[in-house]
Structures are given as C-alpha cells and as structure tokens.
C-alpha cells in the first residue's frame, strides 16, 4: 500500500486503510495499538497464523458434525426401508392365490387349454 501511495498519504491514513482490510477479530485486537504500520503488519501476521489453526479445527469439527448427522439420517431411512420391505413381503405372501384357481371356472367338460381366453 505504501509503495502505491508513493509517500503521498499520511501514516495514519495508511494505518486506517490497512486495519479496514483485516478480518474483524484482528481489527479488534490491533485497534488499541499505537505502533507504527510495520509493527502492526507483523502483529497481524502473528494473529492470523494463530487464528488460522483454531479456525481449521472448528471447520473440521463442524464438517464432522454434518457428516455424522447425514449418516444418522441415511441409517434411519435404511431402517424404514427394511421394515417396509419385510412388511410388504409378509402381506404379499398372504394375498397369494394360485393361478390354477381361475382355470377351474367355466365348463368342467373342457380341458384347461380350451377354457383360456
């Protein structure tokens, strides 16, 4: 920023612009400092390095929780499908009627071949 400004902008304005471009948590920490811009940049680097580790841990934990919830939902759906499949197979077994029962309807003098439609 300083090289682009070519020393036409005051140190205070550069400091203010620099702080505005930082993440909120870094701005809050550096806001109370009266150090020069170079020192603020070093401190911001240190804060970001420390914060990045904890942010990565939180992201993994959150991702893990989402995966856990999805896995539980899939497991519940699978259980419902299995239960439905078992009850359906039991019901269809009760409704089974042999085809030969319909063949007996009609004229008993004819064989089954001549009774078919």
Biopython code that builds the backbone (N, CA, C, O; Angstrom):
import numpy as np
from Bio.PDB.StructureBuilder import StructureBuilder

atoms = [
    (1, "UNK", "N", (0.832, -1.190, 0.000)),
    (1, "UNK", "CA", (0.000, 0.000, 0.000)),
    (1, "UNK", "C", (0.874, 1.250, 0.000)),
    (1, "UNK", "O", (0.587, 2.241, -0.672)),
    (2, "UNK", "N", (1.947, 1.165, 0.777)),
    (2, "UNK", "CA", (2.817, 2.336, 0.895)),
    (2, "UNK", "C", (3.479, 2.646, -0.448)),
    (2, "UNK", "O", (3.611, 3.811, -0.823)),
    (3, "UNK", "N", (3.897, 1.594, -1.177)),
    (3, "UNK", "CA", (4.565, 1.829, -2.462)),
    (3, "UNK", "C", (3.597, 2.398, -3.496)),
    (3, "UNK", "O", (3.989, 3.216, -4.329)),
    (4, "UNK", "N", (2.360, 1.980, -3.448)),
    (4, "UNK", "CA", (1.361, 2.521, -4.382)),
    (4, "UNK", "C", (1.038, 3.977, -4.059)),
    (4, "UNK", "O", (0.755, 4.770, -4.957)),
    (5, "UNK", "N", (1.081, 4.319, -2.789)),
    (5, "UNK", "CA", (0.772, 5.694, -2.375)),
    (5, "UNK", "C", (1.917, 6.645, -2.673)),
    (5, "UNK", "O", (1.717, 7.859, -2.711)),
    (6, "UNK", "N", (3.111, 6.116, -2.883)),
    (6, "UNK", "CA", (4.309, 6.912, -3.185)),
    (6, "UNK", "C", (4.506, 8.054, -2.188)),
    (6, "UNK", "O", (4.814, 9.183, -2.569)),
    (7, "UNK", "N", (4.323, 7.739, -0.913)),
    (7, "UNK", "CA", (4.520, 8.701, 0.179)),
    (7, "UNK", "C", (3.625, 9.938, 0.080)),
    (7, "UNK", "O", (3.960, 10.978, 0.645)),
    (8, "UNK", "N", (2.501, 9.847, -0.622)),
    (8, "UNK", "CA", (1.577, 10.974, -0.730)),
    (8, "UNK", "C", (0.466, 10.885, 0.311)),
    (8, "UNK", "O", (-0.318, 11.821, 0.467)),
    (9, "UNK", "N", (0.398, 9.757, 1.025)),
    (9, "UNK", "CA", (-0.648, 9.547, 2.023)),
    (9, "UNK", "C", (0.011, 9.461, 3.392)),
    (9, "UNK", "O", (1.086, 8.880, 3.538)),
    (10, "UNK", "N", (-0.638, 10.042, 4.387)),
    (10, "UNK", "CA", (-0.071, 10.047, 5.736)),
    (10, "UNK", "C", (-0.042, 8.642, 6.337)),
    (10, "UNK", "O", (-0.781, 7.752, 5.917)),
    (11, "UNK", "N", (0.810, 8.471, 7.307)),
    (11, "UNK", "CA", (0.947, 7.187, 8.018)),
    (11, "UNK", "C", (-0.368, 6.795, 8.681)),
    (11, "UNK", "O", (-0.736, 5.620, 8.673)),
    (12, "UNK", "N", (-1.076, 7.759, 9.252)),
    (12, "UNK", "CA", (-2.345, 7.481, 9.929)),
    (12, "UNK", "C", (-3.412, 6.982, 8.955)),
    (12, "UNK", "O", (-4.167, 6.064, 9.277)),
    (13, "UNK", "N", (-3.473, 7.580, 7.772)),
    (13, "UNK", "CA", (-4.447, 7.143, 6.775)),
    (13, "UNK", "C", (-4.108, 5.734, 6.279)),
    (13, "UNK", "O", (-4.998, 4.898, 6.124)),
    (14, "UNK", "N", (-2.829, 5.475, 6.033)),
    (14, "UNK", "CA", (-2.405, 4.130, 5.626)),
    (14, "UNK", "C", (-2.743, 3.104, 6.704)),
    (14, "UNK", "O", (-3.215, 2.006, 6.410)),
    (15, "UNK", "N", (-2.494, 3.481, 7.947)),
    (15, "UNK", "CA", (-2.798, 2.599, 9.073)),
    (15, "UNK", "C", (-4.295, 2.302, 9.121)),
    (15, "UNK", "O", (-4.696, 1.157, 9.332)),
    (16, "UNK", "N", (-5.108, 3.316, 8.930)),
    (16, "UNK", "CA", (-6.559, 3.144, 8.949)),
    (16, "UNK", "C", (-7.018, 2.244, 7.796)),
    (16, "UNK", "O", (-7.836, 1.348, 8.003)),
    (17, "UNK", "N", (-6.503, 2.474, 6.596)),
    (17, "UNK", "CA", (-6.856, 1.643, 5.435)),
    (17, "UNK", "C", (-6.415, 0.192, 5.638)),
    (17, "UNK", "O", (-7.139, -0.744, 5.299)),
    (18, "UNK", "N", (-5.225, 0.029, 6.193)),
    (18, "UNK", "CA", (-4.699, -1.320, 6.451)),
    (18, "UNK", "C", (-5.601, -2.075, 7.430)),
    (18, "UNK", "O", (-5.938, -3.237, 7.203)),
    (19, "UNK", "N", (-5.984, -1.413, 8.510)),
    (19, "UNK", "CA", (-6.829, -2.059, 9.517)),
    (19, "UNK", "C", (-8.203, -2.425, 8.954)),
    (19, "UNK", "O", (-8.768, -3.456, 9.319)),
    (20, "UNK", "N", (-8.742, -1.586, 8.066)),
    (20, "UNK", "CA", (-10.053, -1.862, 7.476)),
    (20, "UNK", "C", (-10.047, -3.126, 6.622)),
    (20, "UNK", "O", (-11.080, -3.778, 6.469)),
    (21, "UNK", "N", (-8.906, -3.468, 6.073)),
    (21, "UNK", "CA", (-8.814, -4.631, 5.187)),
    (21, "UNK", "C", (-8.596, -5.947, 5.949)),
    (21, "UNK", "O", (-8.601, -7.021, 5.347)),
    (22, "UNK", "N", (-8.411, -5.861, 7.235)),
    (22, "UNK", "CA", (-8.160, -7.060, 8.049)),
    (22, "UNK", "C", (-9.475, -7.685, 8.520)),
    (22, "UNK", "O", (-10.500, -7.007, 8.583)),
    (23, "UNK", "N", (-9.442, -8.971, 8.848)),
    (23, "UNK", "CA", (-10.635, -9.603, 9.435)),
    (23, "UNK", "C", (-11.015, -8.903, 10.744)),
    (23, "UNK", "O", (-10.165, -8.316, 11.413)),
    (24, "UNK", "N", (-12.270, -8.971, 11.088)),
    (24, "UNK", "CA", (-12.802, -8.252, 12.252)),
    (24, "UNK", "C", (-12.061, -8.597, 13.537)),
    (24, "UNK", "O", (-11.735, -7.708, 14.324)),
    (25, "UNK", "N", (-11.794, -9.886, 13.754)),
    (25, "UNK", "CA", (-11.136, -10.261, 15.015)),
    (25, "UNK", "C", (-9.728, -9.675, 15.110)),
    (25, "UNK", "O", (-9.271, -9.368, 16.211)),
    (26, "UNK", "N", (-9.033, -9.514, 13.991)),
    (26, "UNK", "CA", (-7.694, -8.914, 14.004)),
    (26, "UNK", "C", (-7.819, -7.404, 14.208)),
    (26, "UNK", "O", (-7.026, -6.813, 14.941)),
    (27, "UNK", "N", (-8.795, -6.783, 13.572)),
    (27, "UNK", "CA", (-9.028, -5.343, 13.763)),
    (27, "UNK", "C", (-9.263, -5.021, 15.230)),
    (27, "UNK", "O", (-8.728, -4.045, 15.754)),
    (28, "UNK", "N", (-10.065, -5.846, 15.887)),
    (28, "UNK", "CA", (-10.390, -5.596, 17.294)),
    (28, "UNK", "C", (-9.152, -5.666, 18.174)),
    (28, "UNK", "O", (-9.023, -4.899, 19.129)),
    (29, "UNK", "N", (-8.248, -6.575, 17.862)),
    (29, "UNK", "CA", (-7.032, -6.709, 18.670)),
    (29, "UNK", "C", (-6.083, -5.539, 18.418)),
    (29, "UNK", "O", (-5.516, -4.981, 19.357)),
    (30, "UNK", "N", (-5.912, -5.174, 17.154)),
    (30, "UNK", "CA", (-4.936, -4.139, 16.799)),
    (30, "UNK", "C", (-5.452, -2.709, 16.997)),
    (30, "UNK", "O", (-4.664, -1.765, 16.968)),
    (31, "UNK", "N", (-6.730, -2.543, 17.194)),
    (31, "UNK", "CA", (-7.315, -1.202, 17.306)),
    (31, "UNK", "C", (-6.726, -0.399, 18.464)),
    (31, "UNK", "O", (-6.648, 0.827, 18.390)),
    (32, "UNK", "N", (-6.321, -1.065, 19.509)),
    (32, "UNK", "CA", (-5.812, -0.337, 20.680)),
    (32, "UNK", "C", (-4.317, -0.030, 20.591)),
    (32, "UNK", "O", (-3.771, 0.650, 21.459)),
    (33, "UNK", "N", (-3.660, -0.527, 19.551)),
    (33, "UNK", "CA", (-2.218, -0.332, 19.426)),
    (33, "UNK", "C", (-1.886, 1.013, 18.793)),
    (33, "UNK", "O", (-2.563, 1.467, 17.870)),
    (34, "UNK", "N", (-0.830, 1.641, 19.306)),
    (34, "UNK", "CA", (-0.332, 2.900, 18.748)),
    (34, "UNK", "C", (0.960, 2.685, 17.973)),
    (34, "UNK", "O", (1.657, 3.646, 17.645)),
    (35, "UNK", "N", (1.283, 1.432, 17.680)),
    (35, "UNK", "CA", (2.528, 1.118, 16.975)),
    (35, "UNK", "C", (2.481, 1.602, 15.532)),
    (35, "UNK", "O", (1.425, 1.933, 14.994)),
    (36, "UNK", "N", (3.669, 1.631, 14.926)),
    (36, "UNK", "CA", (3.771, 2.019, 13.523)),
    (36, "UNK", "C", (3.187, 0.922, 12.644)),
    (36, "UNK", "O", (2.974, -0.204, 13.092)),
    (37, "UNK", "N", (2.935, 1.264, 11.397)),
    (37, "UNK", "CA", (2.299, 0.367, 10.440)),
    (37, "UNK", "C", (3.092, -0.927, 10.249)),
    (37, "UNK", "O", (2.500, -2.000, 10.133)),
    (38, "UNK", "N", (4.402, -0.839, 10.216)),
    (38, "UNK", "CA", (5.232, -2.039, 10.032)),
    (38, "UNK", "C", (5.021, -3.000, 11.201)),
    (38, "UNK", "O", (4.878, -4.204, 10.992)),
    (39, "UNK", "N", (5.002, -2.491, 12.393)),
    (39, "UNK", "CA", (4.787, -3.331, 13.590)),
    (39, "UNK", "C", (3.368, -3.913, 13.591)),
    (39, "UNK", "O", (3.181, -5.075, 13.952)),
    (40, "UNK", "N", (2.380, -3.130, 13.196)),
    (40, "UNK", "CA", (1.005, -3.630, 13.113)),
    (40, "UNK", "C", (0.901, -4.776, 12.106)),
    (40, "UNK", "O", (0.191, -5.754, 12.341)),
    (41, "UNK", "N", (1.612, -4.649, 10.988)),
    (41, "UNK", "CA", (1.590, -5.707, 9.975)),
    (41, "UNK", "C", (2.185, -6.996, 10.534)),
    (41, "UNK", "O", (1.661, -8.083, 10.287)),
    (42, "UNK", "N", (3.275, -6.878, 11.283)),
    (42, "UNK", "CA", (3.887, -8.063, 11.903)),
    (42, "UNK", "C", (2.930, -8.705, 12.911)),
    (42, "UNK", "O", (2.777, -9.926, 12.951)),
    (43, "UNK", "N", (2.290, -7.858, 13.724)),
    (43, "UNK", "CA", (1.349, -8.380, 14.716)),
    (43, "UNK", "C", (0.154, -9.046, 14.023)),
    (43, "UNK", "O", (-0.315, -10.095, 14.465)),
    (44, "UNK", "N", (-0.334, -8.441, 12.947)),
    (44, "UNK", "CA", (-1.459, -9.019, 12.205)),
    (44, "UNK", "C", (-1.082, -10.392, 11.644)),
    (44, "UNK", "O", (-1.891, -11.319, 11.669)),
    (45, "UNK", "N", (0.141, -10.516, 11.143)),
    (45, "UNK", "CA", (0.604, -11.816, 10.637)),
    (45, "UNK", "C", (0.591, -12.866, 11.739)),
    (45, "UNK", "O", (0.144, -13.994, 11.533)),
    (46, "UNK", "N", (1.090, -12.479, 12.916)),
    (46, "UNK", "CA", (1.106, -13.418, 14.044)),
    (46, "UNK", "C", (-0.293, -13.825, 14.483)),
    (46, "UNK", "O", (-0.547, -14.997, 14.760)),
    (47, "UNK", "N", (-1.195, -12.857, 14.544)),
    (47, "UNK", "CA", (-2.583, -13.148, 14.943)),
    (47, "UNK", "C", (-3.238, -14.078, 13.932)),
    (47, "UNK", "O", (-3.900, -15.044, 14.310)),
    (48, "UNK", "N", (-3.054, -13.789, 12.652)),
    (48, "UNK", "CA", (-3.654, -14.626, 11.607)),
    (48, "UNK", "C", (-3.089, -16.046, 11.642)),
    (48, "UNK", "O", (-3.829, -17.008, 11.437)),
    (49, "UNK", "N", (-1.802, -16.185, 11.897)),
    (49, "UNK", "CA", (-1.204, -17.520, 11.964)),
    (49, "UNK", "C", (-1.798, -18.317, 13.122)),
    (49, "UNK", "O", (-2.101, -19.502, 12.977)),
    (50, "UNK", "N", (-1.962, -17.666, 14.265)),
    (50, "UNK", "CA", (-2.533, -18.353, 15.429)),
    (50, "UNK", "C", (-4.013, -18.645, 15.225)),
    (50, "UNK", "O", (-4.487, -19.719, 15.596)),
    (51, "UNK", "N", (-4.743, -17.711, 14.645)),
    (51, "UNK", "CA", (-6.186, -17.876, 14.456)),
    (51, "UNK", "C", (-6.500, -18.906, 13.380)),
    (51, "UNK", "O", (-7.513, -19.599, 13.473)),
    (52, "UNK", "N", (-5.659, -19.019, 12.370)),
    (52, "UNK", "CA", (-5.910, -19.961, 11.278)),
    (52, "UNK", "C", (-5.957, -21.386, 11.791)),
    (52, "UNK", "O", (-6.774, -22.185, 11.334)),
    (53, "UNK", "N", (-5.085, -21.714, 12.739)),
    (53, "UNK", "CA", (-5.089, -23.064, 13.303)),
    (53, "UNK", "C", (-6.408, -23.372, 13.993)),
    (53, "UNK", "O", (-6.972, -24.448, 13.794)),
    (54, "UNK", "N", (-6.906, -22.443, 14.803)),
    (54, "UNK", "CA", (-8.155, -22.706, 15.516)),
    (54, "UNK", "C", (-9.354, -22.683, 14.573)),
    (54, "UNK", "O", (-10.320, -23.414, 14.794)),
    (55, "UNK", "N", (-9.310, -21.862, 13.532)),
    (55, "UNK", "CA", (-10.395, -21.836, 12.549)),
    (55, "UNK", "C", (-10.450, -23.161, 11.810)),
    (55, "UNK", "O", (-11.536, -23.684, 11.559)),
    (56, "UNK", "N", (-9.294, -23.713, 11.456)),
    (56, "UNK", "CA", (-9.255, -25.000, 10.752)),
    (56, "UNK", "C", (-9.820, -26.107, 11.626)),
    (56, "UNK", "O", (-10.528, -26.985, 11.134)),
    (57, "UNK", "N", (-9.514, -26.075, 12.919)),
    (57, "UNK", "CA", (-10.039, -27.084, 13.839)),
    (57, "UNK", "C", (-11.550, -26.967, 13.929)),
    (57, "UNK", "O", (-12.243, -27.984, 13.911)),
    (58, "UNK", "N", (-12.074, -25.762, 14.025)),
    (58, "UNK", "CA", (-13.523, -25.568, 14.091)),
    (58, "UNK", "C", (-14.202, -26.022, 12.810)),
    (58, "UNK", "O", (-15.290, -26.596, 12.864)),
    (59, "UNK", "N", (-13.589, -25.781, 11.667)),
    (59, "UNK", "CA", (-14.181, -26.181, 10.389)),
    (59, "UNK", "C", (-14.266, -27.693, 10.287)),
    (59, "UNK", "O", (-15.278, -28.227, 9.832)),
    (60, "UNK", "N", (-13.222, -28.387, 10.702)),
    (60, "UNK", "CA", (-13.228, -29.850, 10.661)),
    (60, "UNK", "C", (-14.280, -30.393, 11.610)),
    (60, "UNK", "O", (-15.006, -31.324, 11.262)),
    (61, "UNK", "N", (-14.373, -29.827, 12.799)),
    (61, "UNK", "CA", (-15.362, -30.273, 13.771)),
    (61, "UNK", "C", (-16.771, -30.066, 13.231)),
    (61, "UNK", "O", (-17.628, -30.937, 13.383)),
    (62, "UNK", "N", (-17.013, -28.937, 12.612)),
    (62, "UNK", "CA", (-18.320, -28.652, 12.041)),
    (62, "UNK", "C", (-18.631, -29.607, 10.894)),
    (62, "UNK", "O", (-19.749, -30.110, 10.784)),
    (63, "UNK", "N", (-17.648, -29.853, 10.049)),
    (63, "UNK", "CA", (-17.821, -30.790, 8.938)),
    (63, "UNK", "C", (-18.116, -32.187, 9.462)),
    (63, "UNK", "O", (-18.969, -32.897, 8.929)),
    (64, "UNK", "N", (-17.408, -32.566, 10.499)),
    (64, "UNK", "CA", (-17.608, -33.886, 11.099)),
    (64, "UNK", "C", (-19.026, -34.013, 11.660)),
    (64, "UNK", "O", (-19.656, -35.063, 11.531)),
    (65, "UNK", "N", (-19.518, -32.960, 12.273)),
    (65, "UNK", "CA", (-20.881, -32.979, 12.817)),
    (65, "UNK", "C", (-21.906, -33.107, 11.693)),
    (65, "UNK", "O", (-22.891, -33.833, 11.827)),
    (66, "UNK", "N", (-21.674, -32.404, 10.590)),
    (66, "UNK", "CA", (-22.586, -32.505, 9.443)),
    (66, "UNK", "C", (-22.584, -33.915, 8.870)),
    (66, "UNK", "O", (-23.639, -34.460, 8.545)),
    (67, "UNK", "N", (-21.403, -34.505, 8.748)),
    (67, "UNK", "CA", (-21.309, -35.876, 8.238)),
    (67, "UNK", "C", (-22.008, -36.852, 9.178)),
    (67, "UNK", "O", (-22.688, -37.776, 8.731)),
    (68, "UNK", "N", (-21.838, -36.645, 10.465)),
    (68, "UNK", "CA", (-22.479, -37.507, 11.463)),
    (68, "UNK", "C", (-24.000, -37.430, 11.333)),
    (68, "UNK", "O", (-24.679, -38.456, 11.365)),
    (69, "UNK", "N", (-24.529, -36.225, 11.188)),
    (69, "UNK", "CA", (-25.982, -36.047, 11.050)),
    (69, "UNK", "C", (-26.490, -36.698, 9.768)),
    (69, "UNK", "O", (-27.544, -37.334, 9.772)),
    (70, "UNK", "N", (-25.755, -36.546, 8.681)),
    (70, "UNK", "CA", (-26.145, -37.158, 7.408)),
    (70, "UNK", "C", (-26.133, -38.666, 7.517)),
    (70, "UNK", "O", (-27.039, -39.334, 7.018)),
    (71, "UNK", "N", (-25.120, -39.209, 8.161)),
    (71, "UNK", "CA", (-25.025, -40.656, 8.341)),
    (71, "UNK", "C", (-26.188, -41.185, 9.175)),
    (71, "UNK", "O", (-26.735, -42.245, 8.872)),
    (72, "UNK", "N", (-26.568, -40.461, 10.213)),
    (72, "UNK", "CA", (-27.703, -40.873, 11.043)),
    (72, "UNK", "C", (-28.999, -40.857, 10.229)),
    (72, "UNK", "O", (-29.832, -41.753, 10.365)),
    (73, "UNK", "N", (-29.162, -39.844, 9.388)),
    (73, "UNK", "CA", (-30.366, -39.747, 8.557)),
    (73, "UNK", "C", (-30.428, -40.906, 7.557)),
    (73, "UNK", "O", (-31.488, -41.498, 7.356)),
    (74, "UNK", "N", (-29.307, -41.221, 6.941)),
    (74, "UNK", "CA", (-29.263, -42.339, 5.988)),
    (74, "UNK", "C", (-29.563, -43.647, 6.698)),
    (74, "UNK", "O", (-30.291, -44.487, 6.169)),
    (75, "UNK", "N", (-29.017, -43.825, 7.878)),
    (75, "UNK", "CA", (-29.255, -45.041, 8.654)),
    (75, "UNK", "C", (-30.738, -45.191, 8.998)),
    (75, "UNK", "O", (-31.291, -46.287, 8.910)),
    (76, "UNK", "N", (-31.375, -44.096, 9.387)),
    (76, "UNK", "CA", (-32.806, -44.137, 9.722)),
    (76, "UNK", "C", (-33.643, -44.474, 8.493)),
    (76, "UNK", "O", (-34.594, -45.251, 8.580)),
    (77, "UNK", "N", (-33.290, -43.891, 7.351)),
    (77, "UNK", "CA", (-34.017, -44.196, 6.110)),
    (77, "UNK", "C", (-33.868, -45.667, 5.733)),
    (77, "UNK", "O", (-34.830, -46.314, 5.318)),
    (78, "UNK", "N", (-32.663, -46.180, 5.881)),
    (78, "UNK", "CA", (-32.413, -47.587, 5.562)),
    (78, "UNK", "C", (-33.230, -48.497, 6.466)),
    (78, "UNK", "O", (-33.782, -49.495, 6.003)),
    (79, "UNK", "N", (-33.313, -48.169, 7.735)),
    (79, "UNK", "CA", (-34.113, -48.965, 8.671)),
    (79, "UNK", "C", (-35.586, -48.951, 8.275)),
    (79, "UNK", "O", (-36.252, -49.986, 8.315)),
    (80, "UNK", "N", (-36.098, -47.771, 7.889)),
    (80, "UNK", "CA", (-37.502, -47.690, 7.458)),
    (80, "UNK", "C", (-37.746, -48.504, 6.195)),
    (80, "UNK", "O", (-38.777, -49.165, 6.069)),
    (81, "UNK", "N", (-36.802, -48.461, 5.260)),
    (81, "UNK", "CA", (-36.949, -49.239, 4.028)),
    (81, "UNK", "C", (-36.943, -50.737, 4.311)),
    (81, "UNK", "O", (-37.724, -51.486, 3.723)),
    (82, "UNK", "N", (-36.065, -51.173, 5.208)),
    (82, "UNK", "CA", (-36.013, -52.597, 5.565)),
    (82, "UNK", "C", (-37.323, -53.031, 6.209)),
    (82, "UNK", "O", (-37.850, -54.098, 5.891)),
    (83, "UNK", "N", (-37.849, -52.211, 7.112)),
    (83, "UNK", "CA", (-39.107, -52.547, 7.783)),
    (83, "UNK", "C", (-40.248, -52.600, 6.770)),
    (83, "UNK", "O", (-41.086, -53.500, 6.823)),
    (84, "UNK", "N", (-40.281, -51.657, 5.865)),
    (84, "UNK", "CA", (-41.323, -51.634, 4.840)),
    (84, "UNK", "C", (-41.208, -52.860, 3.927)),
    (84, "UNK", "O", (-42.218, -53.453, 3.547)),
    (85, "UNK", "N", (-40.001, -53.225, 3.587)),
    (85, "UNK", "CA", (-39.781, -54.382, 2.717)),
    (85, "UNK", "C", (-40.238, -55.666, 3.398)),
    (85, "UNK", "O", (-40.861, -56.520, 2.768)),
    (86, "UNK", "N", (-39.925, -55.802, 4.694)),
    (86, "UNK", "CA", (-40.345, -57.000, 5.435)),
    (86, "UNK", "C", (-41.862, -57.082, 5.536)),
    (86, "UNK", "O", (-42.438, -58.154, 5.348)),
    (87, "UNK", "N", (-42.516, -55.960, 5.832)),
    (87, "UNK", "CA", (-43.976, -55.989, 5.967)),
    (87, "UNK", "C", (-44.625, -56.220, 4.604)),
    (87, "UNK", "O", (-45.664, -56.876, 4.525)),
    (88, "UNK", "N", (-44.051, -55.706, 3.559)),
    (88, "UNK", "CA", (-44.599, -55.898, 2.214)),
    (88, "UNK", "C", (-44.484, -57.363, 1.792)),
    (88, "UNK", "O", (-45.411, -57.913, 1.197)),
    (89, "UNK", "N", (-43.362, -57.985, 2.096)),
    (89, "UNK", "CA", (-43.203, -59.390, 1.696)),
    (89, "UNK", "C", (-44.158, -60.287, 2.488)),
    (89, "UNK", "O", (-44.648, -61.281, 1.952)),
    (90, "UNK", "N", (-44.426, -59.956, 3.744)),
    (90, "UNK", "CA", (-45.382, -60.740, 4.531)),
    (90, "UNK", "C", (-46.796, -60.567, 3.991)),
    (90, "UNK", "O", (-47.547, -61.538, 3.891)),
    (91, "UNK", "N", (-47.164, -59.330, 3.640)),
    (91, "UNK", "CA", (-48.503, -59.065, 3.117)),
    (91, "UNK", "C", (-48.706, -59.715, 1.755)),
    (91, "UNK", "O", (-49.773, -60.270, 1.493)),
    (92, "UNK", "N", (-47.722, -59.657, 0.901)),
    (92, "UNK", "CA", (-47.885, -60.229, -0.429)),
    (92, "UNK", "C", (-47.962, -61.745, -0.350)),
    (92, "UNK", "O", (-48.578, -62.369, -1.214)),
    (93, "UNK", "N", (-47.362, -62.348, 0.649)),
    (93, "UNK", "CA", (-47.454, -63.799, 0.838)),
    (93, "UNK", "C", (-48.856, -64.214, 1.235)),
    (93, "UNK", "O", (-49.301, -65.305, 0.880)),
    (94, "UNK", "N", (-49.561, -63.362, 1.966)),
    (94, "UNK", "CA", (-50.930, -63.668, 2.391)),
    (94, "UNK", "C", (-51.917, -63.514, 1.236)),
    (94, "UNK", "O", (-52.926, -64.218, 1.184)),
    (95, "UNK", "N", (-51.636, -62.618, 0.333)),
    (95, "UNK", "CA", (-52.547, -62.360, -0.776)),
    (95, "UNK", "C", (-52.336, -63.314, -1.952)),
    (95, "UNK", "O", (-53.087, -63.260, -2.926)),
    (96, "UNK", "N", (-51.365, -64.151, -1.882)),
    (96, "UNK", "CA", (-51.041, -65.028, -2.999)),
    (96, "UNK", "C", (-52.169, -66.015, -3.270)),
    (96, "UNK", "O", (-52.634, -66.713, -2.369)),
    (97, "UNK", "N", (-52.594, -66.057, -4.513)),
    (97, "UNK", "CA", (-53.584, -67.045, -4.944)),
    (97, "UNK", "C", (-52.996, -67.772, -6.144)),
    (97, "UNK", "O", (-52.478, -67.135, -7.062)),
    (98, "UNK", "N", (-53.069, -69.064, -6.147)),
    (98, "UNK", "CA", (-52.509, -69.801, -7.284)),
    (98, "UNK", "C", (-53.309, -69.519, -8.549)),
    (98, "UNK", "O", (-54.522, -69.319, -8.492)),
    (99, "UNK", "N", (-52.637, -69.505, -9.671)),
    (99, "UNK", "CA", (-53.302, -69.229, -10.947)),
    (99, "UNK", "C", (-54.292, -70.337, -11.313)),
    (99, "UNK", "O", (-55.275, -70.097, -12.013)),
    (100, "UNK", "N", (-54.026, -71.517, -10.842)),
    (100, "UNK", "CA", (-54.882, -72.639, -11.214)),
    (100, "UNK", "C", (-56.309, -72.470, -10.709)),
    (100, "UNK", "O", (-57.220, -73.096, -11.251)),
    (101, "UNK", "N", (-56.534, -71.649, -9.694)),
    (101, "UNK", "CA", (-57.884, -71.437, -9.168)),
    (101, "UNK", "C", (-58.774, -70.802, -10.230)),
    (101, "UNK", "O", (-59.954, -71.140, -10.321)),
    (102, "UNK", "N", (-58.238, -69.898, -11.026)),
    (102, "UNK", "CA", (-59.052, -69.246, -12.040)),
    (102, "UNK", "C", (-59.337, -70.179, -13.215)),
    (102, "UNK", "O", (-60.307, -69.976, -13.944)),
    (103, "UNK", "N", (-58.522, -71.172, -13.399)),
    (103, "UNK", "CA", (-58.716, -72.101, -14.505)),
    (103, "UNK", "C", (-59.895, -73.045, -14.270)),
    (103, "UNK", "O", (-60.457, -73.599, -15.214)),
    (104, "UNK", "N", (-60.256, -73.217, -13.020)),
    (104, "UNK", "CA", (-61.335, -74.149, -12.705)),
    (104, "UNK", "C", (-62.712, -73.567, -13.023)),
    (104, "UNK", "O", (-63.697, -74.304, -13.063)),
    (105, "UNK", "N", (-62.792, -72.272, -13.246)),
    (105, "UNK", "CA", (-64.056, -71.624, -13.571)),
    (105, "UNK", "C", (-64.392, -71.937, -15.030)),
    (105, "UNK", "O", (-63.510, -71.931, -15.890)),
    (106, "UNK", "N", (-65.640, -72.205, -15.299)),
    (106, "UNK", "CA", (-66.053, -72.478, -16.675)),
    (106, "UNK", "C", (-66.656, -73.873, -16.800)),
    (106, "UNK", "O", (-67.107, -74.455, -15.813)),
    (107, "UNK", "N", (-66.659, -74.378, -17.963)),
    (107, "UNK", "CA", (-67.248, -75.681, -18.249)),
    (107, "UNK", "C", (-66.274, -76.786, -17.878)),
    (107, "UNK", "O", (-65.205, -76.884, -18.480)),
    (108, "UNK", "N", (-66.618, -77.627, -16.896)),
    (108, "UNK", "CA", (-65.701, -78.686, -16.482)),
    (108, "UNK", "C", (-65.514, -79.743, -17.570)),
    (108, "UNK", "O", (-64.621, -80.583, -17.460)),
    (109, "UNK", "N", (-66.320, -79.717, -18.590)),
    (109, "UNK", "CA", (-66.181, -80.696, -19.669)),
    (109, "UNK", "C", (-64.999, -80.365, -20.566)),
    (109, "UNK", "O", (-64.469, -81.247, -21.243)),
    (110, "UNK", "N", (-64.576, -79.089, -20.579)),
    (110, "UNK", "CA", (-63.433, -78.698, -21.405)),
    (110, "UNK", "C", (-62.136, -78.789, -20.604)),
    (110, "UNK", "O", (-62.147, -78.615, -19.385)),
    (111, "UNK", "N", (-61.063, -79.050, -21.255)),
    (111, "UNK", "CA", (-59.752, -79.044, -20.588)),
    (111, "UNK", "C", (-59.304, -77.601, -20.378)),
    (111, "UNK", "O", (-59.899, -76.681, -20.939)),
    (112, "UNK", "N", (-58.287, -77.401, -19.595)),
    (112, "UNK", "CA", (-57.841, -76.045, -19.267)),
    (112, "UNK", "C", (-57.404, -75.284, -20.503)),
    (112, "UNK", "O", (-57.535, -74.061, -20.541)),
    (113, "UNK", "N", (-56.890, -75.964, -21.511)),
    (113, "UNK", "CA", (-56.424, -75.304, -22.727)),
    (113, "UNK", "C", (-57.579, -74.633, -23.464)),
    (113, "UNK", "O", (-57.424, -73.525, -23.978)),
    (114, "UNK", "N", (-58.712, -75.279, -23.521)),
    (114, "UNK", "CA", (-59.853, -74.723, -24.238)),
    (114, "UNK", "C", (-60.621, -73.677, -23.417)),
    (114, "UNK", "O", (-61.437, -72.943, -23.973)),
    (115, "UNK", "N", (-60.378, -73.603, -22.138)),
    (115, "UNK", "CA", (-61.069, -72.623, -21.291)),
    (115, "UNK", "C", (-60.365, -71.263, -21.266)),
    (115, "UNK", "O", (-60.967, -70.273, -20.850)),
    (116, "UNK", "N", (-59.136, -71.196, -21.692)),
    (116, "UNK", "CA", (-58.400, -69.917, -21.625)),
    (116, "UNK", "C", (-58.956, -68.913, -22.622)),
    (116, "UNK", "O", (-59.503, -69.310, -23.651)),
    (117, "UNK", "N", (-58.832, -67.652, -22.346)),
    (117, "UNK", "CA", (-59.437, -66.608, -23.190)),
    (117, "UNK", "C", (-58.760, -66.465, -24.535)),
    (117, "UNK", "O", (-59.163, -65.629, -25.343)),
]
sb = StructureBuilder()
sb.init_structure("model")
sb.init_model(0)
sb.init_chain("A")
sb.init_seg("    ")
for serial, (resi, resn, name, xyz) in enumerate(atoms, 1):
    if name == "N":
        sb.init_residue(resn, " ", resi, " ")
    sb.init_atom(name, np.array(xyz, "f"), 0.0, 1.0, " ", f" {name:<3s}", serial, name[0])
structure = sb.get_structure()
